[in-house]
């Protein structure tokens, strides 16, 4: 929220008034970084300013911690992705490894205080191998003392919800069975390893809310994307909600064909959930109904899939929902955590929720009603040519600035380092169908731009509270998706001619799929850079303030090409501090950067020992309460960045 005449925003004043208490109590509500998204509003903003744009160039490593998890004996070590953002509470930093190990560290020294290994089956073929973090909770009933009054909640790859004592890491015996609740009991699990939890749970009062991640594109009849609320003390189920109709009384039952709704899976909330504690609303971002790239077995808009849903956090009842992608055919899950902001302009003040999308759009909705703050229009989009498919004729476009281009990619716009590779790219672009964003997958192949990597992925957005700006890391990476018969798909998979491709069966449909990045022979995208950007959007004026490339081609392009800061794809998010800084890793070049929040100028850069595909965080610690900046550097198997097991803290020299 913005206050005129340079006065400090109310949210910042409140945060500053709590700083002294935070240094001692560090309960989640007053901690410097007590939630995955920084605060309960997921703003990824810190009022700390010891590290600022005048001294950030002096930042140095304060400590480095090694988790020891490098995938030894883990069947999907190639998929390990260290995406965790630690949280600070009760005098400790809490984080999780890609294999669901929960760790507590001393925030001033990085020394390990305790470690809990839930021992997920390491021989299982998990569809994902990551954990973005944990959630801390303190029982509001002050009469409840002793172990487990303060708890750490974490989801696991084998679909358990853990409750651990925040002081010792021991399982809370009164929660579920021996400190864990099994999540997949009624989710119709078809394949072990394809139903898991990768994002931290959310909490409201004494309710723990958790979604799930589901392995994509295996078929129509996959696991159900049920969201659940549990008693934080006992683990008893308080409510559950399935975005896909599971009964005639479901809010969207009339918008689905009953038989298709019964078979369809997915529409799950794998991204982090955000709770508005004052309104008692849980904002649930959902993904695509199954499978992602063919919807002939789930005709219609697929209401509540690819939607932002506001649930009553106490009961699970639907308050409102708004679908942001109709009949998804592009794997445009709502991957970003919803962010809660205040918008002030000349006519009104609105409590809003901001939802960024993989398609590179930014939706700003009224938290109470779901109505658009800036308006939304339905635009006609390309239609499917695949037998059996019925693409929805329009898609919603908000009246906010687009973060990624939706224009068609033309052969004459092909990019390359030389005449030779530019020609190869020109031929590739001419070969595939592309009529701009939302071009449906095709039997001859379709270029998806933005792709299923984003736009904005799970890194989400940060909110510069003082200026009311949204900061986002955005991908501009084209992909190709091709539908094919089972026989053709099998032949392609066995041919060895598609080394960069993923194959998926989409069982229960007429077609499987092949997908790969649109790359030149040099392994670089066939479209002009930047391929990754950092963007600042002014919410009050509804315009882009600045946009700069994020990432360089160092180590990722031919050796004879000079390193260029041309922007590279990435995964991970940014944070903003009152020191007028934006900190972000994310890019494929394994660099950690700080930018000036007003201009987008890069002020500081350090090489990481492994990929920095995680969102950083910041806090104060030690006897002098110095500010630290922390990032997990462990790489990302899917993105192909160097893997490791590092947690690195930076601070100013003493």
C-alpha positions in Angstrom: 0.0 0.0 0.0 1.2 3.5 -0.8 0.9 6.5 1.5 1.3 10.0 -0.1 4.0 12.5 0.8 6.7 9.9 1.5 5.0 8.6 4.7 5.9 5.0 5.7 3.1 2.5 4.8 1.1 1.1 7.6 2.3 -2.4 6.9 5.9 -1.3 7.1 5.2 0.6 10.4 3.7 -2.5 11.8 6.6 -4.6 10.8 9.1 -2.2 12.3 7.2 -2.0 15.6 7.6 -5.8 15.8 11.3 -6.0 15.1 12.4 -5.8 18.8 9.9 -8.6 19.7 11.0 -10.6 16.7 14.6 -10.8 17.9 13.5 -12.5 21.1 10.2 -14.4 20.6 10.5 -15.1 16.9 7.0 -16.7 16.7 5.9 -16.9 13.1 3.8 -13.8 13.3 6.6 -11.5 14.4 9.6 -13.2 12.9 11.7 -11.5 10.3 10.8 -14.3 7.9 8.3 -16.6 9.6 6.6 -17.9 6.5 7.6 -19.4 3.2 6.6 -16.2 1.5 8.1 -14.0 4.2 4.9 -13.1 6.0 1.4 -14.5 6.0 0.5 -12.4 3.0 3.3 -14.0 0.9 4.7 -10.6 0.0 8.4 -11.7 0.1 9.2 -8.2 1.5 11.5 -7.4 4.4 11.6 -4.1 6.3 15.2 -4.7 7.1 17.6 -2.1 5.7 21.1 -2.7 7.2 22.0 -4.2 3.8 21.1 -1.5 1.3 22.0 -0.3 -2.2 24.9 1.8 -0.8 26.8 -1.1 0.8 25.5 -4.3 -0.9 28.7 -4.5 -3.0 30.5 -5.4 0.3 28.4 -8.5 1.0 30.5 -11.6 1.8 29.8 -15.2 2.8 29.0 -15.4 6.6 28.6 -19.2 6.7 27.9 -22.2 4.5 26.0 -25.3 5.5 26.0 -28.6 3.6 22.9 -30.8 4.0 24.7 -34.0 2.9 21.8 -34.9 0.5 23.4 -35.6 -2.9 21.0 -38.4 -3.9 23.1 -41.4 -2.9 20.9 -44.5 -3.3 18.0 -42.3 -4.5 16.4 -43.7 -7.7 15.6 -40.2 -9.1 18.9 -38.5 -8.1 18.8 -37.0 -11.6 15.6 -35.1 -10.7 16.8 -33.6 -7.3 15.9 -29.9 -7.1 16.9 -27.9 -4.0 14.1 -25.3 -4.1 13.8 -24.7 -0.4 13.3 -21.3 1.3 14.2 -21.4 5.0 11.9 -19.9 7.6 13.0 -18.3 10.9 11.2 -18.9 14.2 11.9 -19.8 17.8 15.6 -18.9 17.4 16.2 -21.4 14.5 16.2 -21.6 10.7 14.1 -24.4 9.4 14.3 -25.9 5.9 13.8 -29.1 4.0 15.9 -31.1 1.5 14.6 -32.4 -1.9 14.1 -35.8 -0.2 11.9 -34.3 2.6 14.6 -34.3 5.4 13.8 -31.4 7.8 16.7 -29.5 9.3 17.0 -26.8 12.0 20.1 -24.5 11.9 21.5 -21.8 14.1 20.7 -18.6 12.1 23.9 -16.8 13.2 26.4 -19.6 12.5 24.7 -22.2 10.2 25.4 -24.9 12.8 23.0 -27.8 12.7 20.7 -28.0 15.7 18.7 -31.0 14.7 17.7 -33.1 11.7 14.7 -35.4 11.1 14.8 -37.9 8.2 11.3 -39.3 7.5 13.0 -42.0 5.4 10.9 -41.7 2.2 11.4 -44.8 0.1 14.5 -44.0 -1.9 14.0 -46.6 -4.6 10.7 -45.1 -5.7 10.4 -43.4 -9.1 9.0 -40.0 -7.9 7.6 -37.7 -10.5 9.3 -34.8 -8.6 12.2 -34.7 -6.2 11.9 -31.4 -4.3 10.6 -29.7 -1.3 10.1 -25.9 -1.2 10.0 -25.6 2.5 8.2 -26.1 5.8 5.7 -24.3 8.0 6.1 -23.3 11.6 3.2 -23.0 14.1 2.8 -22.0 17.7 -0.3 -23.2 19.6 -2.4 -20.1 20.4 -3.6 -21.9 23.6 -1.1 -20.7 26.2 -2.3 -23.3 28.6 -0.7 -26.0 26.4 2.9 -26.1 27.4 5.6 -28.7 26.9 6.8 -30.5 23.8 5.2 -29.8 20.5 3.5 -26.6 21.5 5.7 -25.2 18.8 5.6 -27.3 15.7 7.1 -27.7 12.3 4.8 -29.0 9.6 6.2 -30.5 6.4 4.9 -32.6 3.5 6.9 -35.5 2.1 7.5 -37.2 -1.3 5.6 -40.2 -0.1 2.5 -38.1 0.7 2.7 -37.7 4.5 2.1 -34.6 6.6 4.6 -34.5 9.4 4.4 -32.6 12.7 7.7 -32.2 14.5 8.6 -30.5 17.7 10.3 -27.2 16.8 12.8 -27.5 19.6 14.1 -31.0 19.1 12.8 -32.3 15.7 11.1 -35.3 17.3 7.7 -36.3 15.9 4.7 -35.1 17.8 3.2 -38.3 19.2 -0.3 -36.7 19.5 -0.5 -35.9 15.8 -1.9 -38.6 13.5 0.0 -41.8 13.9 3.4 -41.2 15.5 3.6 -37.7 14.2 2.4 -38.2 10.6 -0.9 -38.3 8.6 -1.2 -40.2 5.4 -2.6 -38.0 2.7 -3.4 -40.3 -0.2 -6.1 -42.5 1.4 -9.0 -41.2 -0.7 -7.0 -39.6 -3.6 -7.3 -42.6 -5.9 -3.5 -43.2 -6.0 -2.7 -45.0 -9.2 1.1 -45.0 -9.1 3.3 -44.7 -6.0 5.7 -41.8 -6.4 3.2 -39.8 -8.5 1.2 -38.4 -5.6 3.4 -36.3 -3.3 3.7 -32.9 -1.5 6.3 -30.4 -2.7 5.2 -27.1 -1.2 4.9 -26.1 2.5 1.5 -26.4 4.1 -0.5 -23.3 5.2 -1.9 -22.7 8.6 -4.9 -20.7 10.0 -5.5 -20.6 13.7 -5.5 -24.4 14.6 -6.0 -25.7 11.0 -3.2 -27.0 8.7 -4.1 -26.8 5.0 -2.2 -28.9 2.5 -2.5 -29.7 -1.3 -0.6 -32.2 -3.4 1.6 -32.6 -6.5 0.6 -35.1 -9.1 2.7 -36.6 -11.9 1.4 -35.1 -15.1 0.3 -36.6 -18.4 0.2 -40.3 -17.5 -3.5 -40.5 -18.3 -7.0 -39.3 -17.8 -7.8 -41.3 -14.6 -5.1 -39.9 -12.3 -5.1 -39.0 -8.6 -7.7 -36.5 -7.4 -6.4 -33.0 -6.5 -8.0 -32.9 -3.0 -7.2 -30.0 -0.7 -7.4 -30.9 3.0 -7.7 -29.1 6.4 -6.3 -30.9 9.5 -6.4 -30.2 13.2 -3.0 -28.8 14.0 -2.9 -30.6 17.3 -4.3 -34.1 16.5 -4.1 -34.5 12.8 -7.8 -35.2 12.5 -9.4 -34.3 9.2 -11.5 -31.2 9.6 -12.5 -30.8 5.9 -11.5 -31.7 2.4 -12.3 -30.1 -1.0 -11.9 -31.5 -4.5 -11.8 -28.9 -7.3 -13.2 -31.5 -9.7 -16.9 -32.3 -9.0 -17.1 -35.4 -6.7 -20.8 -35.2 -6.1 -24.0 -33.6 -7.6 -23.8 -31.0 -4.9 -20.4 -29.7 -5.9 -20.5 -26.0 -6.8 -19.5 -26.7 -10.4 -21.2 -30.1 -11.0 -23.5 -28.6 -13.6 -20.5 -27.4 -15.7 -19.0 -30.9 -16.1 -20.2 -34.1 -17.8 -20.7 -36.4 -14.8 -18.8 -39.3 -16.3 -15.9 -37.2 -17.3 -15.7 -35.5 -13.9 -15.7 -39.0 -12.2 -12.7 -40.1 -14.3 -10.7 -36.9 -14.5 -7.9 -36.4 -12.0 -5.5 -33.5 -11.2 -6.7 -29.9 -10.8 -4.5 -30.1 -7.7 -2.9 -27.3 -5.7 0.8 -28.1 -5.8 1.8 -24.5 -5.5 2.0 -22.8 -2.0 -1.3 -21.8 -0.5 -1.8 -18.3 1.0 -4.1 -17.5 4.0 -5.6 -14.1 4.8 -5.7 -14.4 8.6 -8.1 -11.4 9.0 -10.7 -12.8 6.6 -10.2 -16.4 7.3 -9.8 -17.1 3.6 -7.4 -19.7 2.1 -6.4 -18.8 -1.5 -5.9 -22.0 -3.5 -4.1 -22.0 -6.9 -5.0 -25.1 -8.9 -3.5 -26.8 -11.9 -4.8 -28.5 -15.0 -7.3 -31.3 -15.0 -5.6 -34.5 -16.4 -4.0 -34.9 -18.8 -2.4 -31.5 -19.7 -2.2 -31.5 -23.4 -5.4 -33.2 -24.6 -8.8 -32.4 -23.3 -11.2 -34.5 -25.4 -12.0 -36.6 -22.3 -12.8 -33.5 -20.2 -14.8 -31.2 -22.4 -15.9 -27.7 -21.3 -14.0 -25.1 -19.4 -13.0 -27.6 -16.7 -14.3 -25.2 -14.0 -12.1 -24.8 -10.9 -9.1 -26.3 -12.6 -6.5 -23.6 -13.4 -8.4 -21.4 -11.0 -7.8 -19.2 -7.9 -10.2 -20.5 -5.3 -11.0 -18.7 -2.1 -12.0 -21.3 0.6 -13.2 -20.7 4.1 -10.1 -21.7 6.0 -12.1 -23.1 8.9 -14.6 -25.2 6.9 -13.3 -25.6 3.4 -16.4 -24.0 1.9 -16.1 -22.2 -1.4 -16.4 -18.4 -1.1 -15.6 -17.7 -4.7 -13.4 -18.8 -7.6 -12.1 -17.4 -10.8 -10.8 -19.5 -13.6 -7.7 -17.9 -15.2 -7.2 -20.6 -18.0 -10.2 -22.2 -19.7 -9.8 -25.9 -20.7 -6.1 -26.0 -20.2 -4.1 -27.6 -23.1 -0.7 -26.1 -22.3 0.2 -27.2 -18.8 -0.5 -23.7 -17.5 -1.0 -24.7 -13.9 -1.3 -21.8 -11.4 2.2 -22.4 -10.1 2.8 -19.1 -8.3 1.8 -18.5 -4.7 -1.0 -15.9 -4.4 0.2 -12.6 -2.9 -2.0 -10.4 -0.8 -1.6 -6.6 -1.3 -3.4 -3.3 -0.8 -4.0 -1.0 -3.8 -4.6 2.7 -3.4 -5.5 5.0 -6.3 -7.5 8.2 -6.8 -10.8 6.5 -6.5 -10.6 3.6 -4.0 -8.6 1.4 -1.8 -8.8 -2.4 -2.4 -7.6 -5.4 -0.5 -6.4 -7.5 -3.4 -4.9 -10.9 -4.2 -2.3 -11.0 -7.1 -2.0 -14.2 -9.1 0.8 -14.4 -11.7 0.5 -17.2 -14.4 2.7 -19.3 -16.6 1.1 -17.6 -19.5 2.8 -14.4 -18.4 -0.3 -12.6 -17.2 -0.9 -10.8 -13.9 -4.4 -11.0 -12.4 -5.4 -8.6 -9.6 -8.6 -9.6 -7.8 -10.6 -8.3 -4.9 -10.0 -10.6 -2.0 -13.6 -10.5 -0.8 -15.3 -11.2 -4.1 -12.9 -12.4 -6.7 -13.9 -9.5 -9.0 -11.1 -8.0 -11.1 -9.5 -4.8 -9.8 -8.5 -3.7 -13.3 -11.0 -5.6 -15.4 -10.7 -8.8 -17.5 -11.8 -9.4 -21.1 -12.3 -12.6 -23.0 -10.3 -12.7 -26.2 -10.7 -15.2 -29.1 -7.8 -17.7 -29.3 -6.7 -20.3 -31.9 -8.8 -23.4 -32.1 -7.8 -27.1 -32.2 -7.4 -29.1 -35.4 -7.0 -32.4 -33.5 -10.0 -34.9 -33.9 -11.9 -35.2 -30.6 -10.5 -32.0 -29.1 -12.7 -28.9 -28.4 -10.5 -26.0 -27.3 -12.4 -23.2 -25.5 -12.9 -20.3 -28.0 -11.7 -17.6 -25.6 -9.3 -17.0 -22.8 -9.3 -14.3 -20.1 -6.9 -11.3 -20.4 -6.5 -8.9 -17.5 -6.1 -5.2 -18.0 -2.6 -5.3 -16.4 0.7 -5.2 -18.3 1.6 -8.5 -20.0 4.9 -10.0 -18.6 5.5 -12.1 -21.7 4.7 -11.8 -25.4 1.6 -13.6 -26.8 2.5 -12.7 -30.4 3.1 -15.5 -33.0 6.7 -16.5 -33.6 7.5 -16.0 -37.3 10.2 -17.8 -39.3 11.8 -14.5 -40.3 12.2 -13.7 -36.6 14.4 -16.7 -35.9 17.5 -16.0 -33.9 20.9 -17.5 -34.0 24.6 -16.9 -33.4 25.5 -17.5 -37.0 23.8 -17.6 -40.4 23.9 -21.4 -40.2 22.1 -21.9 -36.9 19.7 -19.1 -37.6 18.7 -20.9 -40.7 18.2 -24.1 -38.8 15.9 -22.2 -36.4 14.0 -20.6 -39.2 13.3 -24.1 -40.6 12.1 -25.3 -37.2 9.8 -22.4 -36.7 8.3 -22.9 -40.1 7.8 -26.6 -39.4 5.5 -26.1 -36.4 2.1 -24.5 -35.8 2.2 -21.2 -33.9 -0.5 -18.6 -34.0 0.4 -16.9 -30.8 -0.3 -17.8 -27.2 -2.9 -20.5 -26.6 -2.3 -22.2 -29.9 -3.5 -25.8 -29.1 -1.2 -28.8 -29.4 -1.2 -30.4 -32.8 -0.3 -33.7 -34.5 2.2 -31.8 -36.6 3.7 -30.1 -33.5 3.0 -26.7 -31.9 5.3 -24.0 -30.5 4.1 -23.0 -27.0 5.2 -19.5 -26.2 5.0 -18.7 -23.3 5.7 -22.3 -22.5 4.8 -24.6 -19.6 7.9 -23.4 -17.8 6.4 -19.8 -17.8 6.0 -16.9 -17.8 5.9 -16.9 -14.0 6.4 -20.3 -12.4 6.5 -21.4 -8.7 8.9 -18.5 -7.8 5.9 -16.3 -7.8 6.2 -12.5 -7.2 7.5 -10.2 -4.5 5.8 -7.0 -3.3 7.7 -3.8 -2.8 5.5 -2.5 0.0 6.7 1.0 0.0 6.2 1.6 -3.7 3.4 -0.9 -4.2 5.3 -2.6 -7.0 5.2 -6.3 -8.0 8.6 -7.8 -8.9 8.7 -11.1 -10.9 11.2 -13.3 -12.6 9.8 -14.2 -16.0 10.8 -16.9 -18.5 10.7 -16.4 -22.3 11.5 -19.9 -23.4 9.7 -21.5 -26.4 8.8 -25.2 -26.2 7.4 -27.6 -28.8 4.6 -30.1 -28.0 3.6 -32.8 -30.5 0.6 -35.2 -30.2 1.1 -38.6 -31.7 -0.5 -42.1 -31.8 0.9 -44.7 -29.5 2.7 -46.4 -32.3 4.3 -43.3 -33.6 5.3 -42.2 -30.1 6.9 -45.5 -29.4 8.9 -45.4 -32.6 10.1 -41.9 -31.9 11.1 -42.8 -28.3 13.1 -45.8 -29.5 14.8 -44.0 -32.4 17.2 -42.0 -30.3 16.6 -38.9 -32.5 15.0 -36.9 -29.8 17.6 -36.5 -27.0 16.0 -33.4 -25.5 12.5 -34.7 -25.5 10.1 -36.0 -22.8 7.5 -38.6 -23.7 4.2 -39.2 -22.0 1.4 -41.7 -22.7 -1.8 -39.8 -21.8 -3.5 -43.1 -21.3 -7.3 -43.1 -21.9 -6.9 -40.6 -24.8 -6.1 -41.3 -28.5 -2.7 -39.6 -28.3 0.5 -39.5 -26.4 2.8 -36.6 -26.4 6.4 -35.5 -27.1 7.7 -32.2 -25.8 11.1 -30.4 -26.0 12.6 -26.9 -25.9 12.8 -25.1 -29.3 16.6 -25.0 -29.5 19.2 -24.2 -32.2 22.1 -26.7 -32.9 24.1 -24.7 -30.4 21.6 -25.5 -27.7 20.3 -22.0 -27.4 16.6 -20.9 -27.8 15.6 -20.1 -31.4 14.0 -16.8 -30.4 15.8 -13.5 -29.7 16.9 -12.9 -26.1 16.3 -12.1 -23.4 15.1 -15.6 -22.4 14.7 -14.5 -18.8 13.8 -11.1 -17.3 13.2 -9.4 -14.0 10.2 -7.1 -14.2 8.8 -4.4 -11.9 5.1 -3.5 -12.2 3.5 -0.4 -10.5 0.2 -1.6 -9.2 -1.2 1.9 -8.4 -0.4 3.2 -11.9 -0.9 -0.3 -13.6 2.2 -0.1 -15.7 5.7 -1.7 -16.0 8.3 0.5 -14.3 11.3 -1.4 -15.6 12.3 -4.7 -17.2 15.9 -6.1 -17.3 17.5 -9.3 -18.5 18.1 -11.9 -15.7 21.0 -14.2 -16.2 23.9 -14.6 -18.6 25.1 -17.2 -21.1 28.3 -17.9 -19.1 29.0 -21.6 -19.3 25.9 -22.3 -21.3 26.9 -21.2 -24.8 29.8 -22.1 -27.1 33.2 -21.4 -25.6 34.0 -18.9 -28.4 31.0 -16.7 -27.5 31.7 -13.9 -25.0 29.6 -14.1 -21.9 26.5 -11.9 -22.4 24.0 -10.8 -19.9 21.2 -11.7 -22.3 18.8 -13.2 -19.8 18.4 -17.0 -19.3 15.4 -19.1 -18.2 15.3 -20.0 -14.5 13.2 -21.2 -11.6 13.0 -19.4 -8.3 11.7 -16.1 -7.0 12.8 -12.7 -5.9 12.6 -10.9 -2.6 12.5 -7.2 -1.9 14.0 -5.3 1.1 13.6 -1.9 2.6 17.3 -1.4 1.7 15.9 -0.7 -1.8 17.2 -4.1 -3.1 15.8 -7.0 -5.0 17.7 -10.3 -4.4 17.2 -13.2 -6.8 19.0 -16.4 -8.0 16.8 -18.5 -10.3 18.8 -18.1 -13.5 20.5 -21.1 -15.2 23.9 -19.4 -14.8 24.1 -20.2 -11.1 24.6 -16.5 -10.0 23.1 -14.7 -7.1 22.2 -11.1 -7.8 21.0 -7.9 -6.2 19.2 -5.2 -8.2 18.2 -1.6 -7.4 14.5 -1.8 -6.7 13.8 1.6 -8.3 15.8 1.3 -11.5 16.5 -2.4 -12.1 20.3 -1.8 -12.2 22.4 -4.8 -11.1 24.4 -3.8 -8.0 25.9 -7.1 -6.9 26.6 -10.6 -8.2 28.2 -13.7 -6.8 28.8 -17.1 -8.3 27.1 -20.0 -6.5 28.7 -23.5 -6.1 25.5 -25.0 -7.5 22.3 -23.8 -9.2 20.4 -21.2 -7.2 16.9 -22.4 -8.1 15.4 -21.3 -4.8 13.9 -18.1 -3.5 16.2 -16.4 -0.9 15.2 -14.9 2.4 16.6 -12.5 5.0 16.6 -12.0 8.8 18.6 -10.6 11.7 20.7 -12.8 14.0 23.6 -12.9 16.4 24.4 -10.7 19.4 24.5 -7.6 17.3 21.4 -8.5 15.2 23.1 -8.2 11.9 21.2 -8.8 8.7 21.8 -12.0 6.7 20.7 -13.0 3.2 20.3 -16.8 2.7 19.8 -18.9 -0.4 19.7 -22.6 -1.0 22.1 -23.6 -3.8 21.6 -27.2 -4.8 20.7 -27.0 -8.5 17.8 -28.4 -10.4 17.8 -31.7 -12.2 15.0 -30.8 -14.6 16.7 -27.5 -15.5 20.1 -29.1 -15.8 21.9 -26.7 -13.5 24.9 -28.0 -11.4 23.7 -29.9 -8.3 24.8 -29.6 -4.8 23.7 -29.4 -1.2 24.6 -25.8 0.0 22.8 -23.3 2.1 24.7 -20.1 2.0 24.4 -17.0 4.2 25.7 -13.5 3.3 26.2 -10.5 5.5 28.3 -7.3 5.6 31.8 -7.5 7.0 32.0 -6.7 10.7 
